[in-house]
């Protein structure tokens, strides 16, 4: 949980209300000069030690992952054709989406592999049927056993995730490669059945990383030639074996994300959507529909990209009512994907219960302008109580132990009062 003290405004985080007083009132502080000042009171009720979240990676390994990141590179033309699924690229000269994903994910898992209990599922399962449209029905890497969340265990798990991703090669001469379609809705439905994501007392996330538009749904309700079916392969009726699995699977994919949050009282899983590649550009009908599909999934997943200004949303995007127009994370290359993963890591990390984050620009000018209470007891700053230190207020020693030992039946109630000149 995160608490941010905003000392220039009366702002309360938690369950109690804040107060704003004027300079003519009496303050519970050391004497200060009779300047114009503002006071805020902020409370925080901690009921249990923060636990590291569950983070299931659902990674698209469809054939389009073999496409170049930048097909305009001269090295991406082989024998007069753009390299890809049927004409492998030399990734040392022409990086593919898959090779870029491997690089970005390796860096992410090396740097952030201990922030969460990380598992891995990939899709499609190409062993299920001739059309390579099989949804995932197993995990490549499950979560750590039981409630383990120590750094050694989490690093071991994240290293295994890295190894599984690197085991999928960029050339058939080296081993198995990305192949098949994009059965997104059915694969998400599989994750909703996992006991490891049901009824936990942790925050649960699914990170969907896909470069393609959802299809491969044999239960698509209105198959081609219905106008409801926007066919994203050609032709729908022969290449894919049926007239359903080539349809853009928008509504079922959005519904599958909703089901992770709403259909089962034991489920409250947020889905983070990353669109990788250029298939979600608005300059084509397929791109517009694809972006709308991923937007719908991101909104349903409860992890939309928030913003204050247009700059927060990146190029070709705008901020409106606190949300970016493109609600999902989009990355076109390795660096952008690494940036998206880094931003996501910062948002899902379990907050340390002994820290209260404070915007550096809103810190009071000294500890004498801050008063801290724990369960009604006033605490003077010191090595066994608290100090002002990045990221804000840090509780120390036995005081931190009391906070970490809190529970719903015995919560730790923190109250912080501060003043600052205006």
C-alpha positions in Angstrom: 0.0 0.0 0.0 1.2 3.5 -0.8 0.7 6.7 1.2 1.9 10.0 -0.1 1.9 13.0 2.1 0.8 16.2 0.4 1.7 19.0 2.7 0.5 21.9 0.5 -3.0 20.7 0.6 -5.4 19.1 3.2 -5.2 15.6 1.9 -6.1 12.4 3.8 -5.2 8.9 2.8 -6.8 6.1 4.9 -10.0 6.1 6.8 -9.9 9.2 8.9 -10.4 12.8 7.9 -7.8 15.5 7.6 -7.9 19.1 9.0 -6.6 22.4 7.7 -5.9 25.0 10.4 -5.0 28.7 10.2 -1.9 30.5 11.5 -3.8 31.9 14.5 -4.5 28.5 16.0 -2.4 26.4 18.4 -0.2 23.7 16.9 1.1 20.5 18.5 4.6 21.3 17.3 7.8 22.9 18.4 7.6 26.8 18.3 7.8 28.2 14.8 8.0 31.7 13.4 4.6 33.3 13.1 4.5 32.9 9.3 1.7 31.9 7.1 1.6 28.2 7.4 -0.5 25.2 6.5 -1.1 22.1 8.6 -2.2 18.7 7.4 -3.2 15.7 9.3 -2.8 12.3 7.6 -3.7 8.9 8.9 -2.9 5.4 7.8 -4.3 2.2 9.1 -2.1 -0.9 8.5 -3.8 -4.2 9.1 -1.1 -6.6 7.9 2.4 -6.6 6.6 2.6 -5.9 2.9 3.1 -9.1 0.9 4.6 -9.5 -2.4 2.1 -9.8 -5.2 1.5 -12.8 -7.6 2.4 -11.8 -11.1 1.5 -14.2 -13.9 3.1 -13.5 -17.3 0.9 -14.6 -20.2 3.2 -14.3 -23.2 2.1 -14.5 -26.9 4.3 -16.9 -28.8 2.4 -16.8 -32.1 4.1 -16.8 -35.5 3.9 -13.1 -35.9 6.5 -12.7 -33.1 9.0 -13.8 -35.8 8.4 -10.5 -37.7 11.0 -7.8 -37.7 10.8 -5.0 -35.3 11.7 -2.6 -38.1 11.1 -4.2 -41.5 12.6 -1.2 -43.2 16.1 -2.3 -42.3 18.0 -3.6 -45.3 19.0 -6.7 -43.3 15.4 -7.6 -42.9 15.0 -8.4 -46.6 16.1 -11.9 -47.5 16.0 -13.3 -51.0 13.8 -10.3 -52.0 11.3 -10.8 -49.2 10.8 -9.5 -45.7 12.1 -12.1 -43.3 9.7 -13.6 -40.7 7.9 -16.7 -39.7 8.6 -18.6 -42.9 11.9 -17.0 -43.8 13.9 -16.5 -40.5 15.6 -13.2 -39.8 19.2 -12.9 -38.7 18.4 -11.3 -35.4 22.0 -9.9 -35.0 21.2 -7.6 -37.9 17.4 -7.6 -38.0 15.9 -7.9 -34.5 12.6 -9.6 -34.4 9.7 -9.0 -32.0 10.7 -12.2 -30.3 14.4 -11.5 -30.0 13.5 -8.0 -28.7 11.1 -9.4 -26.2 13.7 -11.9 -25.0 16.2 -9.1 -24.4 13.7 -6.8 -22.6 12.3 -9.6 -20.5 15.8 -10.9 -19.5 16.7 -7.4 -18.3 13.4 -7.0 -16.5 13.6 -10.3 -14.7 17.3 -9.8 -13.8 16.5 -6.3 -12.3 13.1 -6.9 -10.9 12.7 -10.7 -10.4 12.3 -10.4 -6.7 9.5 -7.8 -6.6 6.8 -10.4 -7.0 6.1 -14.1 -7.1 6.4 -14.4 -10.9 5.0 -17.2 -13.0 4.8 -17.9 -16.7 2.3 -19.1 -19.2 2.6 -18.9 -23.0 0.2 -19.3 -25.8 -0.8 -20.8 -28.2 -0.3 -24.5 -27.4 0.7 -25.7 -30.9 0.4 -29.3 -30.0 -3.4 -29.0 -29.8 -4.8 -29.3 -33.4 -3.5 -28.8 -36.9 -4.3 -25.1 -37.0 -2.0 -24.1 -34.1 -4.9 -22.4 -32.4 -4.8 -24.2 -29.1 -5.2 -22.1 -25.9 -2.7 -22.7 -23.1 -3.8 -25.3 -20.6 -0.6 -25.5 -18.5 2.0 -23.3 -16.9 5.6 -23.1 -18.1 6.6 -21.8 -14.6 4.2 -21.9 -11.7 4.3 -19.6 -8.7 6.7 -20.5 -5.8 5.3 -23.2 -3.5 3.1 -22.2 -0.6 3.6 -18.6 0.6 7.3 -18.4 -0.1 8.4 -14.9 -1.0 12.1 -14.7 0.1 14.4 -13.2 -2.4 16.3 -16.4 -3.1 13.1 -18.3 -3.9 11.8 -15.4 -6.1 15.1 -15.1 -7.9 15.2 -18.8 -8.6 11.6 -18.6 -10.1 12.4 -15.6 -12.2 15.6 -17.2 -13.5 13.4 -20.2 -14.6 11.0 -17.9 -16.4 14.0 -16.3 -18.2 15.3 -19.8 -19.2 11.9 -20.8 -20.6 11.6 -17.7 -22.7 15.1 -18.1 -24.0 14.4 -21.8 -24.9 12.0 -20.6 -27.6 14.4 -19.8 -30.4 14.6 -17.4 -33.4 15.4 -20.0 -36.0 14.0 -23.5 -36.5 17.6 -24.7 -36.9 18.2 -23.9 -33.2 15.0 -25.3 -31.8 11.3 -24.5 -31.3 10.2 -21.1 -32.5 7.1 -18.9 -32.1 4.3 -20.4 -34.1 0.6 -20.4 -34.6 -2.3 -18.0 -33.8 -3.5 -15.9 -30.9 -6.1 -17.6 -28.7 -6.2 -14.8 -26.1 -9.7 -15.2 -24.7 -9.4 -19.0 -24.1 -5.9 -18.6 -22.6 -7.1 -16.0 -20.2 -10.0 -18.2 -19.3 -7.5 -20.9 -18.3 -5.8 -18.6 -15.9 -9.1 -17.8 -14.2 -9.3 -21.5 -13.2 -5.9 -21.5 -11.4 -6.2 -22.2 -7.7 -3.0 -20.3 -7.2 -4.8 -17.1 -8.2 -8.0 -17.8 -6.2 -8.7 -16.6 -2.7 -5.2 -15.3 -2.0 -4.4 -12.6 0.5 -2.0 -11.1 -2.0 -2.6 -8.7 -4.8 -2.8 -10.7 -8.0 -1.9 -9.6 -11.5 -1.8 -11.0 -15.0 0.5 -9.3 -17.5 -0.7 -10.0 -21.0 2.1 -9.4 -23.5 0.9 -9.8 -27.1 1.9 -8.6 -30.5 -1.2 -9.8 -32.3 -4.9 -9.3 -32.4 -6.9 -12.0 -30.5 -8.4 -14.7 -32.7 -8.5 -18.5 -32.6 -11.8 -18.7 -30.8 -13.7 -21.8 -32.0 -16.7 -20.6 -30.1 -16.8 -17.2 -31.8 -20.6 -16.4 -31.8 -21.0 -14.8 -35.2 -18.7 -16.5 -37.7 -17.8 -15.3 -41.2 -19.4 -14.3 -43.5 -21.3 -12.4 -40.7 -20.5 -8.7 -40.7 -19.8 -9.1 -37.0 -16.7 -11.1 -38.0 -13.7 -8.8 -38.9 -11.4 -11.4 -40.4 -7.7 -10.8 -39.5 -6.4 -13.7 -41.6 -7.0 -14.4 -45.3 -9.1 -16.3 -46.0 -10.9 -17.1 -42.8 -12.5 -20.2 -44.2 -9.5 -22.2 -45.5 -6.2 -21.2 -43.9 -7.6 -21.6 -40.4 -9.8 -24.6 -41.0 -13.1 -22.9 -39.9 -14.9 -19.7 -40.4 -14.7 -18.7 -36.7 -11.0 -18.8 -35.7 -9.9 -16.1 -38.0 -12.3 -13.5 -36.6 -11.1 -10.7 -34.4 -12.1 -12.0 -31.0 -12.8 -8.7 -29.3 -15.8 -9.2 -27.0 -14.8 -12.7 -25.7 -11.3 -11.4 -24.9 -12.7 -8.4 -23.0 -15.2 -10.7 -21.2 -12.3 -13.0 -20.2 -10.5 -10.1 -18.6 -13.7 -9.1 -16.8 -14.1 -12.7 -15.5 -10.7 -12.5 -13.8 -12.1 -9.7 -11.7 -15.9 -10.2 -11.3 -17.2 -13.7 -12.0 -15.9 -15.4 -8.9 -15.9 -13.8 -5.5 -12.5 -15.4 -4.9 -11.0 -13.6 -7.9 -9.9 -10.0 -8.0 -7.1 -10.2 -10.6 -6.0 -7.1 -12.4 -4.9 -7.6 -16.0 -2.1 -5.4 -17.4 -2.1 -5.3 -21.2 1.0 -4.7 -23.3 0.7 -4.4 -27.1 4.1 -5.1 -28.7 4.8 -4.2 -32.3 3.2 -1.9 -34.8 -0.1 -3.8 -35.3 -2.0 -1.4 -33.1 -1.4 1.7 -35.2 -4.4 3.8 -36.1 -3.5 4.2 -39.8 -5.1 0.9 -40.8 -8.6 -0.5 -40.1 -6.9 -3.6 -38.5 -4.8 -1.3 -36.3 -7.7 0.8 -35.2 -9.8 -2.3 -34.3 -6.8 -3.9 -32.6 -6.1 -0.9 -30.5 -9.8 -0.7 -29.5 -9.7 -4.3 -28.5 -6.7 -3.9 -26.3 -8.1 -0.7 -24.9 -11.3 -2.5 -23.9 -9.2 -5.3 -22.2 -7.1 -2.7 -20.4 -10.1 -0.9 -19.1 -11.7 -4.2 -18.0 -8.5 -5.2 -16.3 -8.4 -2.3 -13.9 -4.9 -1.2 -14.8 -5.4 1.6 -17.3 -2.6 4.1 -18.0 -3.2 7.2 -15.9 -1.9 10.7 -16.7 -1.8 14.3 -15.7 -0.6 15.8 -19.0 -0.2 14.7 -22.6 3.5 14.1 -22.0 2.6 11.3 -19.6 1.1 9.4 -22.4 3.9 9.5 -24.9 3.9 10.3 -28.6 0.8 10.1 -30.7 -1.4 10.0 -27.6 -3.3 12.4 -25.4 -4.5 12.7 -21.8 -8.2 13.2 -21.0 -9.9 13.0 -17.6 -6.8 11.5 -16.0 -6.5 8.6 -18.5 -4.4 8.2 -21.7 -6.3 7.7 -24.9 -4.3 4.5 -25.3 -5.2 2.7 -22.1 -2.9 -0.2 -22.7 1.0 -0.1 -22.7 2.3 0.0 -26.3 5.9 -0.8 -27.3 7.4 -1.0 -30.7 10.9 -2.0 -29.9 13.1 -3.4 -27.2 13.7 -0.1 -25.4 10.1 0.8 -25.3 9.2 -2.6 -24.0 11.8 -2.3 -21.3 10.4 1.1 -20.3 6.9 -0.3 -20.1 8.0 -3.2 -18.0 9.9 -0.9 -15.7 6.9 1.4 -15.2 4.7 -1.6 -14.5 7.2 -2.9 -11.9 7.1 0.4 -10.1 3.3 0.2 -9.9 2.9 -3.4 -8.7 5.7 -3.6 -6.2 4.5 -4.3 -2.7 5.0 -1.2 -0.6 7.2 -1.5 2.6 4.8 -1.0 5.6 7.5 0.9 7.4 7.8 3.6 4.8 5.5 6.6 4.1 6.4 8.1 0.7 6.6 11.9 0.4 7.1 14.0 -2.7 10.5 15.7 -2.1 9.1 19.0 -3.2 6.5 18.9 -0.4 8.8 17.9 2.5 8.7 20.2 5.5 11.8 22.2 6.2 12.7 20.1 9.2 11.8 17.3 11.6 10.7 19.8 14.2 7.7 20.6 11.9 6.4 17.0 11.9 4.7 15.0 14.7 4.1 11.3 14.4 1.7 9.1 16.4 1.5 5.3 16.5 -1.7 3.9 18.1 -2.2 7.3 19.8 1.4 7.5 21.3 3.5 10.4 20.2 6.9 9.3 18.9 9.9 11.5 18.9 12.3 11.0 16.0 15.1 8.6 16.8 16.9 5.3 15.9 14.1 3.2 17.4 11.2 5.3 16.1 11.3 7.2 12.9 13.4 9.6 10.8 12.9 11.6 7.6 14.7 9.7 4.9 14.1 8.7 1.4 11.4 7.9 0.3 9.8 10.0 3.1 9.2 8.9 6.7 10.9 5.6 7.6 10.0 3.8 10.8 12.9 2.1 12.5 13.7 -0.6 15.1 11.0 -1.8 17.4 8.5 0.7 15.9 8.9 -0.9 12.5 8.5 -4.3 14.2 5.2 -3.2 15.8 3.9 -2.1 12.4 5.0 -5.3 10.6 3.3 -7.4 13.3 -0.1 -5.7 12.8 -3.1 -7.6 11.8 -6.8 -6.9 11.1 -7.6 -7.7 14.7 -4.7 -5.5 15.9 -4.0 -2.7 13.3 -1.3 -0.2 13.5 -2.8 3.3 13.3 -0.3 5.9 12.2 -1.1 9.6 12.3 1.3 12.3 10.9 0.9 16.0 11.4 3.1 18.5 9.5 3.3 22.2 8.9 5.0 24.1 6.1 5.3 27.7 5.3 3.2 28.9 2.4 
